[in-house]
């Protein structure tokens, strides 16, 4: 482990120091004005953030989405001012009025950074540990992207080479997700990550000695990371030359991810608030702000004061960014000149377009054959993989069960891995038994751009992923979850593995589209629709797929509308409507046959996606579920929470309101009353309630 690099080529002027101190003052003033927030860490991290934004990162404030840029992830999102102030100083579009409106309605500076809301924010952070996991995903995506477009280039010579920079905190590294993601990063030898660990020894409950005593760097060394530690300057502030040297050394280390631990003093140099837990999450108070301004040589009577020479100095980055961008454009053109086919692929992918005729590659399944939807999904994935090289993904060590392997001969693994299928640019990701990290690294992959990612596990283990799934929905990220073994239909593994509440709980996440196909053809149509929506209507999608075989029906493109008439009533207008999803659609179909035989015209509606159905206009929805038909039954092998709004007062729900058991799935469905006969009984009750 390195300790304190001292030789640097850093030019550090009085104006640079004044800019750092200005950042500290702006952080204090922003929190003081609104009366709440997290000033302390933004104050102590100001030199580190300034070094990254002004001296190290390759980026262009004039084009924050430039494909060749470095990425920056602020994992401790509570210290959002660390980022906002640098975006202001660098010229990314924030101005002093945005800092004045910190944490207020409609501002560009919400309490935690939000992707898509503030220019220059690469990911939404706040829930600790998510950011560093996102950074790991970005680094994975950068390597796969290089493999798509420029795999033969020497290390560091490709226009697609760039660095993922991250700042992490004690809180990030205490959260279990960071362990999962960091272990994966070390295993993958992601040498394009540089993480700065703000080791300030303070959390909300006081000194971190209350909860943390491990040697973090030894842990990261065991993960396979390159580790360094730097100490404070004698003043108590960052030793900027040592930090710069450490960051440069980390960037030069391309065989391993890097982490640098820096001992800092929170709220430095506030005379009374520094090194206190109060400064973590509370305004310092007018007297302490004034005292700190005096220490830094600022007028305590002035607020949000920025010297003209300071802002002119920091916003010179705008021109430097344009120059860096122009140099990259030249390098990219040189690449284009010798890589015409790959350049065409790059242009298609960056435009969010799909190759002509891609849909013709999708399989159509023969009606009448029983096929598990997980198996059908695997066939569709392989077909899509043949025409979409940007599509990649894998499973949390369940690929054989999830059917998520596009190419078994091509595993995304670094040079030096002993497996014969190992390829640094491989198609198949082995996330390991790390569901939470899988979800968050998928978010990072999507945020990085230029690829399409999916990840699989059992539906019951979506619980392990849920925080990352929620953030994917919040950020509208086009990631796809392949959740198999979607009900008690998985059978003998028993209640620990049988999802009961999961479908309803996942549907409760705003912006997440849950898709539970009834059969193989609905599965193919679902994948087609998800693929179309990637750019046009980005959002996360969760496919809930069966372990057991289910009947295959005629393909109907209306499945892409989320709900449609699978079988129409015969002998007149429908008197009752049966709504099913997934493996329970067959129960509705069987029940319809019995009701029709009894002279009751019955319609079956398959509703693979409630969210897609509710996107449709009222006219379409009412053609599927006419308001005049009050007798309705919904059937799903899970809790019935989703279905009350669809069946109405006279409706009935055939559901499972308790945990499962260990037995053959046919026995379980019979014993728990998930049968066609139960649907028929519910339909008759609903008809009576509706007065029909």
C-alpha positions as CSV (number, residue, x, y, z in Angstrom):
1,X,0.0,0.0,0.0
2,X,1.3,3.5,-0.9
3,X,1.1,6.1,1.8
4,X,1.8,9.6,0.8
5,X,2.9,10.4,-2.8
6,X,4.8,13.8,-2.8
7,X,6.1,14.4,-6.3
8,X,3.5,16.0,-8.6
9,X,3.2,18.2,-11.6
10,X,0.3,20.0,-10.0
11,X,0.2,23.8,-10.5
12,X,-1.6,25.1,-7.5
13,X,-2.0,28.9,-7.3
14,X,-3.5,31.3,-4.7
15,X,-6.4,31.6,-7.1
16,X,-7.0,27.8,-6.9
17,X,-7.0,28.0,-3.2
18,X,-9.3,30.9,-3.2
19,X,-11.7,28.9,-5.5
20,X,-11.7,26.0,-3.0
21,X,-12.4,28.3,-0.1
22,X,-15.2,29.9,-2.1
23,X,-16.7,26.5,-2.6
24,X,-16.6,26.1,1.2
25,X,-18.4,29.4,1.7
26,X,-21.0,28.7,-0.9
27,X,-21.7,25.3,0.8
28,X,-22.2,27.0,4.2
29,X,-24.3,29.8,2.8
30,X,-26.6,27.4,0.8
31,X,-27.4,25.3,3.8
32,X,-27.7,28.3,6.1
33,X,-30.2,30.0,3.8
34,X,-32.6,27.1,3.5
35,X,-32.0,26.1,7.2
36,X,-31.2,22.5,6.6
37,X,-28.8,20.3,4.7
38,X,-25.3,18.8,5.0
39,X,-22.6,21.5,5.0
40,X,-19.7,19.7,6.7
41,X,-18.7,17.2,4.2
42,X,-19.0,19.6,1.3
43,X,-16.6,21.9,3.2
44,X,-14.0,19.3,3.8
45,X,-14.2,17.7,0.4
46,X,-14.0,21.0,-1.5
47,X,-10.3,20.6,-2.4
48,X,-10.8,17.0,-3.7
49,X,-13.8,17.9,-5.8
50,X,-12.0,21.0,-7.2
51,X,-9.0,18.8,-8.1
52,X,-11.2,16.4,-9.9
53,X,-13.3,18.9,-11.8
54,X,-10.6,21.4,-12.6
55,X,-7.3,19.4,-12.9
56,X,-8.1,15.8,-13.7
57,X,-11.4,14.9,-15.3
58,X,-11.9,15.0,-19.0
59,X,-15.2,16.6,-19.6
60,X,-16.9,19.5,-21.4
61,X,-19.4,21.8,-19.7
62,X,-20.7,22.8,-23.1
63,X,-21.7,19.2,-23.8
64,X,-22.3,17.3,-20.5
65,X,-23.4,14.2,-22.4
66,X,-20.2,13.9,-24.5
67,X,-19.6,10.2,-25.1
68,X,-15.8,10.6,-24.5
69,X,-16.1,12.2,-21.1
70,X,-15.0,10.8,-17.8
71,X,-17.8,10.0,-15.4
72,X,-18.1,11.3,-11.8
73,X,-20.2,9.6,-9.1
74,X,-20.8,11.3,-5.8
75,X,-21.8,8.2,-3.8
76,X,-22.6,10.1,-0.5
77,X,-25.5,12.0,-2.2
78,X,-26.3,13.9,1.0
79,X,-23.2,16.1,0.3
80,X,-24.8,17.2,-2.9
81,X,-23.3,20.7,-2.6
82,X,-19.9,19.0,-3.1
83,X,-21.1,18.5,-6.7
84,X,-23.4,21.4,-7.2
85,X,-20.8,24.0,-6.3
86,X,-18.3,22.5,-8.7
87,X,-20.9,22.4,-11.5
88,X,-21.5,26.1,-10.8
89,X,-17.8,27.0,-10.8
90,X,-17.1,24.9,-13.9
91,X,-19.9,26.4,-16.0
92,X,-22.2,23.4,-16.4
93,X,-25.3,25.6,-16.2
94,X,-25.9,26.2,-12.5
95,X,-25.7,29.8,-11.2
96,X,-25.7,31.4,-7.8
97,X,-29.5,31.6,-7.8
98,X,-29.6,27.8,-8.1
99,X,-27.4,27.6,-5.0
100,X,-29.6,30.1,-3.2
101,X,-32.6,27.9,-4.0
102,X,-31.0,24.8,-2.6
103,X,-33.5,22.1,-1.4
104,X,-36.5,24.2,-2.4
105,X,-39.5,23.5,-4.7
106,X,-38.6,23.5,-8.4
107,X,-34.9,24.1,-8.0
108,X,-32.1,22.5,-10.0
109,X,-30.4,21.8,-6.7
110,X,-32.5,19.2,-4.8
111,X,-31.4,17.7,-1.5
112,X,-29.7,14.8,-3.2
113,X,-28.4,14.8,-6.8
114,X,-31.0,13.6,-9.4
115,X,-30.0,12.2,-12.8
116,X,-31.9,13.9,-15.6
117,X,-32.8,16.9,-13.4
118,X,-29.5,18.7,-13.1
119,X,-27.0,19.0,-15.9
120,X,-23.8,17.2,-15.0
121,X,-25.3,14.8,-12.5
122,X,-24.5,11.3,-13.8
123,X,-26.6,9.3,-11.3
124,X,-29.2,9.8,-8.6
125,X,-27.5,9.1,-5.2
126,X,-28.6,9.3,-1.7
127,X,-29.3,5.7,-0.5
128,X,-25.7,5.0,0.6
129,X,-23.7,2.4,-1.3
130,X,-25.7,2.8,-4.5
131,X,-23.3,5.3,-6.1
132,X,-20.2,3.2,-5.8
133,X,-22.1,0.2,-7.3
134,X,-23.3,2.5,-10.1
135,X,-19.6,3.4,-10.7
136,X,-18.8,-0.3,-11.0
137,X,-21.5,-0.7,-13.6
138,X,-20.2,2.3,-15.6
139,X,-16.8,0.8,-15.6
140,X,-18.1,-2.5,-16.8
141,X,-20.1,-0.8,-19.6
142,X,-17.0,1.2,-20.6
143,X,-15.1,-2.0,-21.1
144,X,-17.9,-3.7,-23.1
145,X,-18.3,-0.6,-25.2
146,X,-14.6,-0.7,-26.0
147,X,-15.0,-4.3,-27.1
148,X,-17.9,-3.3,-29.4
149,X,-16.1,-0.5,-31.1
150,X,-12.3,-0.7,-30.6
151,X,-11.1,-3.9,-29.1
152,X,-7.7,-4.1,-30.7
153,X,-6.5,-0.7,-29.6
154,X,-3.6,-0.6,-27.1
155,X,-4.5,0.3,-23.5
156,X,-5.2,4.0,-23.2
157,X,-5.1,4.6,-26.9
158,X,-8.8,4.2,-27.8
159,X,-11.2,7.1,-27.9
160,X,-13.4,4.9,-25.8
161,X,-11.0,4.8,-22.9
162,X,-12.0,7.0,-20.0
163,X,-12.0,7.0,-16.2
164,X,-14.9,6.5,-13.7
165,X,-14.2,8.8,-10.7
166,X,-16.1,8.3,-7.5
167,X,-16.2,9.8,-4.0
168,X,-17.3,7.4,-1.3
169,X,-17.9,7.8,2.4
170,X,-17.9,5.6,5.5
171,X,-21.6,5.2,5.1
172,X,-21.2,3.9,1.6
173,X,-18.6,1.4,2.7
174,X,-20.6,0.2,5.6
175,X,-23.6,-0.7,3.4
176,X,-23.5,-4.3,2.2
177,X,-24.1,-3.4,-1.4
178,X,-20.7,-1.7,-1.6
179,X,-19.1,-5.0,-0.5
180,X,-20.9,-6.9,-3.2
181,X,-20.1,-4.3,-5.9
182,X,-16.5,-3.8,-4.8
183,X,-15.9,-7.6,-4.7
184,X,-17.2,-7.8,-8.3
185,X,-15.0,-4.9,-9.4
186,X,-11.9,-6.5,-8.0
187,X,-12.8,-9.8,-9.6
188,X,-13.3,-8.1,-12.9
189,X,-10.1,-6.1,-12.6
190,X,-11.8,-2.9,-13.5
191,X,-8.8,-0.6,-13.8
192,X,-10.9,2.3,-15.0
193,X,-12.3,3.1,-11.5
194,X,-10.8,5.5,-9.1
195,X,-12.6,5.9,-5.8
196,X,-11.7,8.5,-3.1
197,X,-12.7,7.4,0.4
198,X,-13.5,10.4,2.6
199,X,-12.4,8.9,5.9
200,X,-13.7,11.6,8.2
201,X,-14.6,9.4,11.1
202,X,-18.0,11.0,11.5
203,X,-21.6,9.7,11.0
204,X,-24.9,10.9,12.3
205,X,-24.5,9.1,15.6
206,X,-21.0,10.6,16.2
207,X,-17.6,9.1,15.8
208,X,-17.6,6.1,13.5
209,X,-15.9,4.1,16.3
210,X,-19.5,3.5,17.4
211,X,-19.9,1.1,14.5
212,X,-16.8,0.7,12.4
213,X,-13.4,-0.6,13.3
214,X,-12.2,-2.7,10.4
215,X,-9.2,-1.8,8.2
216,X,-11.1,-0.7,5.1
217,X,-8.0,-0.6,2.9
218,X,-7.0,-4.2,3.8
219,X,-10.6,-5.2,2.9
220,X,-10.2,-3.6,-0.5
221,X,-6.8,-5.0,-0.9
222,X,-8.4,-8.4,-0.4
223,X,-10.9,-7.6,-3.1
224,X,-8.1,-7.1,-5.5
225,X,-8.0,-3.3,-5.5
226,X,-5.0,-1.0,-5.7
227,X,-5.0,0.9,-2.4
228,X,-3.4,4.1,-1.2
229,X,-3.7,6.3,1.9
230,X,-2.8,10.0,2.2
231,X,-2.6,12.0,5.4
232,X,-3.7,15.5,6.1
233,X,-1.5,18.5,5.7
234,X,-0.2,20.1,8.9
235,X,-3.0,22.7,8.7
236,X,-5.6,19.9,8.9
237,X,-6.8,20.5,5.4
238,X,-6.1,18.2,2.4
239,X,-2.6,18.0,1.2
240,X,-3.6,18.8,-2.4
241,X,-0.2,17.8,-3.9
242,X,-0.3,14.4,-2.2
243,X,-3.9,13.9,-3.2
244,X,-3.2,14.9,-6.8
245,X,-0.3,12.5,-7.0
246,X,-2.4,9.7,-5.5
247,X,-5.2,10.3,-8.0
248,X,-2.8,10.3,-10.9
249,X,-1.2,7.1,-9.7
250,X,-4.6,5.5,-9.4
251,X,-5.6,6.6,-12.9
252,X,-2.4,5.1,-14.2
253,X,-3.2,1.7,-12.6
254,X,-5.1,-0.1,-15.3
255,X,-5.0,-3.6,-14.0
256,X,-7.0,-3.1,-10.8
257,X,-9.7,-0.7,-9.5
258,X,-8.2,1.9,-7.2
259,X,-9.2,3.4,-3.8
260,X,-7.5,6.2,-2.0
261,X,-8.3,6.7,1.7
262,X,-8.0,10.4,2.8
263,X,-8.3,11.3,6.5
264,X,-10.3,14.5,6.6
265,X,-11.9,16.7,9.2
266,X,-15.6,17.3,8.5
267,X,-16.6,21.0,8.3
268,X,-12.9,22.1,8.2
269,X,-12.0,24.9,9.0
270,X,-15.1,25.9,11.1
271,X,-13.7,26.9,14.5
272,X,-16.3,25.1,16.6
273,X,-18.2,22.9,14.2
274,X,-15.3,21.0,12.7
275,X,-15.1,17.3,13.6
276,X,-18.6,17.2,15.0
277,X,-21.6,15.1,14.0
278,X,-23.8,18.2,14.1
279,X,-22.0,19.6,11.0
280,X,-22.9,16.5,9.1
281,X,-26.6,17.2,8.7
282,X,-27.4,20.6,10.1
283,X,-26.8,24.3,9.3
284,X,-23.8,25.6,11.1
285,X,-25.6,28.7,12.4
286,X,-25.1,32.3,11.6
287,X,-22.4,32.9,14.1
288,X,-20.3,29.8,13.1
289,X,-20.7,30.7,9.4
290,X,-19.4,34.2,10.1
291,X,-16.5,32.9,12.2
292,X,-15.5,30.5,9.4
293,X,-15.7,33.2,6.8
294,X,-13.3,35.2,8.9
295,X,-10.9,32.2,9.1
296,X,-11.0,31.9,5.3
297,X,-10.6,35.7,4.7
298,X,-14.1,36.4,3.6
299,X,-16.4,39.2,4.6
300,X,-18.9,37.7,7.2
301,X,-21.5,40.2,6.1
302,X,-21.5,39.0,2.5
303,X,-23.4,35.9,1.4
304,X,-22.9,33.9,-1.8
305,X,-20.0,36.1,-2.6
306,X,-17.8,35.0,-5.5
307,X,-14.9,37.1,-6.7
308,X,-14.9,37.9,-10.4
309,X,-11.3,36.6,-10.8
310,X,-12.3,33.3,-9.1
311,X,-15.3,32.6,-11.4
312,X,-13.3,33.7,-14.5
313,X,-10.5,31.3,-13.4
314,X,-12.8,28.3,-12.8
315,X,-14.9,28.8,-15.9
316,X,-11.9,28.7,-18.1
317,X,-12.7,25.0,-17.9
318,X,-15.4,25.7,-20.5
319,X,-12.8,26.5,-23.1
320,X,-10.4,23.7,-21.9
321,X,-13.4,21.3,-22.1
322,X,-14.1,22.3,-25.7
323,X,-10.5,21.8,-26.6
324,X,-10.4,18.4,-25.1
325,X,-13.6,17.5,-26.9
326,X,-12.2,18.7,-30.2
327,X,-9.1,16.6,-29.7
328,X,-11.3,13.6,-28.9
329,X,-13.4,14.3,-32.0
330,X,-10.2,14.3,-34.1
331,X,-9.2,11.0,-32.5
332,X,-12.6,9.5,-33.2
333,X,-12.5,10.6,-36.8
334,X,-9.2,8.8,-37.2
335,X,-10.8,5.7,-35.7
336,X,-13.8,6.1,-38.1
337,X,-11.4,6.3,-41.1
338,X,-10.2,2.7,-40.4
339,X,-13.3,1.2,-38.8
340,X,-16.2,1.9,-41.1
341,X,-18.4,-1.0,-40.0
342,X,-17.8,-0.3,-36.3
343,X,-18.4,3.4,-36.9
344,X,-21.8,2.6,-38.5
345,X,-22.6,0.4,-35.4
346,X,-21.5,3.3,-33.1
347,X,-23.7,5.7,-35.0
348,X,-26.7,3.4,-34.9
349,X,-26.3,2.7,-31.2
350,X,-25.7,6.3,-30.1
351,X,-28.8,7.3,-32.1
352,X,-30.8,4.8,-30.1
353,X,-31.8,3.0,-33.3
354,X,-32.4,-0.6,-34.0
355,X,-31.1,-2.5,-37.1
356,X,-33.5,-2.8,-40.0
357,X,-35.5,-6.0,-39.8
358,X,-34.5,-6.9,-36.3
359,X,-38.0,-8.1,-35.4
360,X,-37.9,-10.9,-38.0
361,X,-35.3,-12.6,-35.8
362,X,-37.8,-13.2,-33.0
363,X,-39.3,-16.7,-32.7
364,X,-43.0,-17.4,-33.0
365,X,-44.1,-20.4,-31.0
366,X,-46.5,-23.1,-32.1
367,X,-49.9,-23.0,-30.4
368,X,-50.8,-26.1,-28.5
369,X,-47.4,-26.9,-27.2
370,X,-46.6,-26.5,-23.5
371,X,-43.5,-24.3,-22.9
372,X,-42.2,-22.6,-19.7
373,X,-42.0,-18.9,-20.2
374,X,-38.4,-18.8,-18.8
375,X,-37.4,-21.2,-21.6
376,X,-39.2,-19.1,-24.2
377,X,-37.4,-16.0,-22.9
378,X,-34.0,-17.8,-23.3
379,X,-34.8,-18.5,-26.9
380,X,-35.9,-14.9,-27.5
381,X,-32.7,-13.6,-25.9
382,X,-30.5,-15.7,-28.1
383,X,-32.4,-14.5,-31.2
384,X,-32.1,-10.9,-30.1
385,X,-28.4,-11.4,-29.3
386,X,-27.8,-12.4,-32.9
387,X,-28.9,-9.0,-34.2
388,X,-28.2,-6.7,-31.3
389,X,-24.5,-6.8,-30.3
390,X,-25.2,-4.1,-27.8
391,X,-27.4,-6.4,-25.8
392,X,-25.6,-8.2,-23.0
393,X,-26.3,-9.5,-19.5
394,X,-26.4,-12.5,-17.2
395,X,-27.6,-13.7,-13.9
396,X,-26.9,-13.8,-10.2
397,X,-25.4,-17.3,-10.5
398,X,-28.7,-18.7,-11.8
399,X,-28.2,-18.5,-15.5
400,X,-29.2,-22.2,-16.1
401,X,-32.4,-21.6,-14.3
402,X,-33.1,-18.1,-15.6
403,X,-32.1,-19.0,-19.2
404,X,-30.1,-15.8,-19.5
405,X,-27.0,-16.9,-21.4
406,X,-26.8,-15.4,-24.9
407,X,-23.5,-17.1,-25.7
408,X,-22.0,-19.7,-23.4
409,X,-18.6,-19.5,-25.1
410,X,-18.2,-15.7,-24.3
411,X,-18.0,-14.7,-20.6
412,X,-17.4,-11.1,-19.5
413,X,-14.2,-11.8,-17.6
414,X,-10.8,-10.0,-17.4
415,X,-7.5,-11.1,-18.9
416,X,-5.9,-13.7,-16.7
417,X,-9.1,-15.4,-15.7
418,X,-8.5,-19.2,-16.1
419,X,-11.8,-20.1,-17.6
420,X,-11.7,-21.0,-21.3
421,X,-14.7,-18.9,-22.2
422,X,-13.2,-15.8,-20.5
423,X,-13.1,-12.7,-22.7
424,X,-12.7,-9.1,-21.4
425,X,-15.4,-8.1,-23.9
426,X,-17.7,-11.2,-23.5
427,X,-21.5,-11.2,-23.8
428,X,-22.4,-13.1,-20.6
429,X,-22.0,-11.3,-17.3
430,X,-21.5,-13.5,-14.2
431,X,-22.8,-11.3,-11.4
432,X,-22.3,-14.0,-8.8
433,X,-24.6,-14.3,-5.8
434,X,-24.9,-10.6,-5.6
435,X,-28.5,-9.6,-6.4
436,X,-28.3,-6.1,-4.9
437,X,-25.0,-5.3,-6.7
438,X,-26.4,-6.8,-9.9
439,X,-29.3,-4.3,-9.8
440,X,-27.1,-1.3,-9.1
441,X,-24.4,-2.2,-11.5
442,X,-27.1,-2.6,-14.2
443,X,-28.2,0.9,-13.3
444,X,-24.6,2.1,-13.9
445,X,-24.4,0.2,-17.2
446,X,-27.6,2.0,-18.4
447,X,-26.4,5.3,-17.1
448,X,-23.1,4.9,-19.0
449,X,-25.1,4.5,-22.2
450,X,-24.4,2.7,-25.6
451,X,-25.4,-0.8,-24.4
452,X,-28.5,-2.7,-23.4
453,X,-28.4,-4.8,-20.2
454,X,-30.5,-7.4,-18.5
455,X,-30.0,-9.4,-15.3
456,X,-31.7,-12.5,-13.9
457,X,-32.6,-14.1,-10.6
458,X,-35.6,-15.8,-9.0
459,X,-38.5,-13.4,-8.5
460,X,-38.4,-14.0,-4.7
461,X,-34.9,-12.6,-4.7
462,X,-36.1,-9.3,-6.2
463,X,-36.3,-8.3,-2.6
464,X,-32.5,-8.2,-2.5
465,X,-32.5,-5.9,-5.5
466,X,-35.4,-3.7,-4.5
467,X,-33.5,-0.5,-3.6
468,X,-31.7,-0.6,-6.9
469,X,-35.0,-1.4,-8.8
470,X,-36.6,1.6,-7.1
471,X,-33.8,3.9,-8.2
472,X,-33.9,2.5,-11.8
473,X,-37.6,3.5,-11.8
474,X,-36.8,6.9,-10.4
475,X,-34.2,7.5,-13.0
476,X,-36.2,6.0,-15.9
477,X,-33.4,3.6,-16.8
478,X,-34.0,1.0,-19.5
479,X,-32.8,-2.1,-17.6
480,X,-34.5,-5.4,-17.9
481,X,-34.9,-7.9,-15.0
482,X,-35.5,-11.5,-15.9
483,X,-37.3,-12.8,-12.8
484,X,-38.1,-16.5,-13.1
485,X,-39.8,-19.0,-10.8
486,X,-42.6,-16.5,-10.5
487,X,-45.1,-18.2,-8.2
488,X,-45.8,-21.3,-6.1
489,X,-45.5,-23.0,-9.4
490,X,-41.8,-23.5,-8.7
491,X,-43.0,-26.3,-6.4
492,X,-40.8,-28.3,-4.0
493,X,-38.4,-25.6,-3.0
494,X,-41.1,-24.4,-0.7
495,X,-42.2,-21.0,0.8
496,X,-38.8,-19.5,1.2
497,X,-38.5,-19.5,-2.6
498,X,-42.1,-19.0,-3.6
499,X,-43.0,-15.3,-4.2
500,X,-46.4,-14.4,-2.9
501,X,-46.4,-10.7,-2.3
502,X,-43.7,-9.8,-4.8
503,X,-45.8,-9.1,-7.9
504,X,-48.0,-6.6,-6.1
505,X,-45.1,-5.1,-4.2
506,X,-43.2,-4.5,-7.4
507,X,-46.2,-3.1,-9.2
508,X,-46.4,-0.5,-6.4
509,X,-43.1,1.0,-7.5
510,X,-44.0,4.0,-9.7
511,X,-42.3,3.8,-13.1
512,X,-41.5,0.1,-13.0
513,X,-43.2,-2.0,-15.7
514,X,-43.9,-5.6,-14.5
515,X,-44.6,-8.0,-17.4
516,X,-45.9,-11.5,-16.6
517,X,-46.5,-13.3,-19.9
518,X,-49.1,-16.0,-20.2
519,X,-47.2,-18.1,-22.7
520,X,-44.2,-18.3,-25.0
521,X,-45.7,-16.0,-27.6
522,X,-46.6,-13.3,-25.1
523,X,-43.0,-13.6,-23.9
524,X,-41.6,-13.0,-27.3
525,X,-43.9,-10.0,-27.8
526,X,-42.9,-8.7,-24.4
527,X,-39.2,-8.8,-25.3
528,X,-40.0,-7.1,-28.6
529,X,-41.9,-4.3,-26.8
530,X,-39.2,-3.8,-24.2
531,X,-36.6,-3.6,-26.9
532,X,-38.6,-0.9,-28.8
533,X,-39.1,1.1,-25.6
534,X,-35.4,1.3,-24.7
535,X,-35.0,4.7,-26.3
536,X,-38.4,5.9,-27.1
537,X,-40.0,5.3,-23.7
538,X,-37.2,4.3,-21.3
539,X,-38.1,2.6,-18.1
540,X,-37.1,-0.5,-16.1
541,X,-39.0,-3.7,-16.9
542,X,-39.3,-6.8,-14.8
543,X,-40.2,-10.0,-16.7
544,X,-41.9,-12.5,-14.3
545,X,-41.5,-16.0,-15.9
546,X,-42.6,-19.5,-15.1
547,X,-40.5,-22.5,-14.1
548,X,-43.3,-24.9,-15.1
549,X,-44.6,-25.4,-18.6
550,X,-47.8,-23.5,-19.7
551,X,-50.0,-23.8,-22.8
552,X,-49.1,-21.8,-25.8
553,X,-51.8,-19.7,-27.5
554,X,-52.0,-17.9,-30.9
555,X,-49.7,-14.8,-30.9
556,X,-51.6,-11.5,-30.6
557,X,-49.7,-8.2,-31.0
558,X,-52.2,-6.6,-28.6
559,X,-50.2,-8.3,-25.8
560,X,-47.9,-5.3,-26.2
561,X,-50.8,-3.1,-24.9
562,X,-50.6,-4.8,-21.6
563,X,-54.1,-6.3,-21.7
564,X,-56.2,-7.7,-24.5
565,X,-59.0,-10.1,-25.3
566,X,-57.5,-13.5,-25.5
567,X,-60.8,-15.4,-26.0
568,X,-64.1,-13.7,-26.8
569,X,-67.4,-14.6,-25.3
570,X,-69.6,-16.8,-27.5
571,X,-73.4,-16.6,-27.8
572,X,-73.8,-12.9,-27.1
573,X,-72.2,-10.1,-25.3
574,X,-70.0,-11.2,-22.3
575,X,-71.8,-11.5,-19.1
576,X,-68.6,-12.1,-17.1
577,X,-64.9,-11.2,-17.8
578,X,-62.1,-13.4,-16.5
579,X,-58.7,-11.6,-16.1
580,X,-55.5,-13.6,-15.8
581,X,-51.8,-13.2,-15.9
582,X,-48.9,-15.6,-16.3
583,X,-49.5,-19.2,-15.6
584,X,-53.0,-18.5,-14.3
585,X,-54.3,-17.4,-17.7
586,X,-54.8,-21.1,-18.4
587,X,-57.1,-21.4,-15.4
588,X,-59.2,-18.5,-16.8
589,X,-59.3,-20.3,-20.2
590,X,-60.5,-23.6,-18.6
591,X,-63.1,-21.7,-16.5
592,X,-64.4,-20.0,-19.6
593,X,-65.0,-23.4,-21.2
594,X,-67.1,-24.5,-18.3
595,X,-69.0,-21.2,-18.1
596,X,-69.7,-21.2,-21.8
597,X,-70.9,-24.8,-21.6
598,X,-73.4,-23.6,-18.9
599,X,-74.7,-20.9,-21.3
600,X,-72.8,-18.0,-19.8
601,X,-70.9,-15.9,-22.4
602,X,-67.5,-15.4,-21.0
603,X,-64.5,-13.3,-22.1
604,X,-60.9,-14.0,-21.1
605,X,-58.6,-11.1,-20.8
606,X,-54.9,-11.7,-20.6
607,X,-53.1,-8.9,-18.8
608,X,-49.4,-9.4,-18.9
609,X,-48.6,-5.8,-17.8
610,X,-50.9,-3.7,-15.7
611,X,-48.6,-0.7,-16.4
612,X,-48.7,-1.1,-20.1
613,X,-52.5,-1.5,-20.1
614,X,-53.0,1.7,-18.0
615,X,-50.9,3.6,-20.6
616,X,-53.6,2.9,-23.2
617,X,-56.3,5.4,-23.9
618,X,-59.6,5.1,-22.2
619,X,-61.3,3.9,-25.4
620,X,-59.1,0.9,-25.8
621,X,-59.2,0.0,-22.1
622,X,-63.0,0.1,-22.2
623,X,-63.1,-2.2,-25.3
624,X,-61.2,-4.7,-23.2
625,X,-63.0,-4.2,-19.9
626,X,-66.4,-2.7,-20.8
627,X,-67.8,-0.7,-17.8
628,X,-71.2,-2.3,-18.5
629,X,-69.8,-5.8,-17.5
630,X,-69.8,-5.7,-13.8
631,X,-69.2,-9.4,-13.2
632,X,-65.4,-9.9,-13.2
633,X,-62.9,-12.3,-11.8
634,X,-59.1,-11.8,-11.6
635,X,-56.9,-14.8,-10.9
636,X,-53.2,-14.7,-9.9
637,X,-51.1,-17.0,-7.8
638,X,-50.1,-14.2,-5.4
639,X,-51.8,-11.7,-3.1
640,X,-54.8,-10.0,-4.8
641,X,-53.8,-6.4,-4.1
642,X,-53.3,-5.5,-7.7
643,X,-56.7,-6.5,-8.9
644,X,-59.3,-4.7,-6.8
645,X,-59.3,-1.7,-9.1
646,X,-60.0,-3.9,-12.1
647,X,-62.8,-6.1,-10.8
648,X,-64.9,-3.5,-9.0
649,X,-67.5,-3.9,-6.2
650,X,-69.2,-6.9,-7.7
651,X,-65.9,-8.6,-8.8
652,X,-64.1,-11.4,-7.2
653,X,-60.4,-12.3,-6.9
654,X,-58.9,-15.8,-6.9
655,X,-55.5,-15.3,-5.2
656,X,-53.1,-16.6,-2.6
657,X,-53.1,-14.6,0.7
658,X,-50.6,-16.7,2.6
659,X,-47.2,-18.3,2.1
660,X,-46.8,-21.5,0.0
661,X,-45.5,-24.9,0.9
662,X,-43.1,-27.6,-0.4
663,X,-44.8,-29.9,-2.9
664,X,-45.3,-30.5,-6.5
665,X,-46.8,-27.4,-8.1
666,X,-49.9,-29.2,-9.3
667,X,-50.6,-30.3,-5.8
668,X,-50.1,-26.8,-4.5
669,X,-52.4,-25.2,-7.0
670,X,-55.1,-27.7,-6.1
671,X,-54.7,-27.5,-2.3
672,X,-54.6,-23.7,-2.3
673,X,-57.6,-23.3,-4.5
674,X,-56.0,-22.0,-7.6
675,X,-58.1,-24.0,-10.0
676,X,-60.5,-23.5,-12.9
677,X,-63.3,-24.7,-10.6
678,X,-62.4,-21.9,-8.1
679,X,-62.6,-19.4,-10.9
680,X,-66.0,-20.7,-12.0
681,X,-67.3,-20.4,-8.5
682,X,-66.0,-16.9,-8.2
683,X,-67.6,-16.0,-11.5
684,X,-71.0,-17.2,-10.4
685,X,-70.6,-15.2,-7.1
686,X,-69.7,-12.1,-9.1
687,X,-72.7,-12.6,-11.5
688,X,-75.0,-12.8,-8.4
689,X,-73.4,-9.7,-6.9
690,X,-73.8,-7.8,-10.2
691,X,-77.4,-8.9,-10.5
692,X,-76.8,-10.7,-13.8
